[in-house]
Amino acid sequence: MIVSTISITIRIFDSYSLKDKRSVIKSIIQKSKQKFNISISEVDFQDIHNLAKLGVAVVSNDFSHNQKVIDSLIHFIEENYAVEISDIEDY
């Protein structure tokens, strides 16, 4: 069993309140769970309206599969949401 974990720091454009932020983050989390079968949650910056940090975990029996899923997730977020990924940390 191989577990890959990362954190993704996201700057959210056009977010002027925590309510705006929540709608974007909830959408990213729900769609990512469905599409990629991953564990994902907001882990930091809960009180900042235009910044979020997501924790992501992928479990499989192949490291290259985990890396493909993570790369696909990053591409999915960048292409489908008005956000900028400012930092990605591997653990």
C-alpha positions, 0 to 999 in steps of 0.5 A: 500500500502506497499513500501519497499526500500533498497540500495545495495552497489556492488563491481564490479570485472573485471571493469577497466573503467567506460565503463565496470561498465556501462555495468554491471550496465545497465544489472543488472538494465534492467534484474531486472526491467523485472524479478522482476517488481521493480524500481531500479537505480544507486544512488551513486558512479557514478565516481568510476569504480568498486563500485556502489550503487543501490536504489531499491523500491518495492510496493505491499499490503503485506510486506512479498511479498516485502521481498521475492522480495528483497531476490530474487533480491539479490540472482539473482545479486549474482548468475548472475554477477561477483560482491560482495554485500558489504552492504545492507541498509533498509530505 
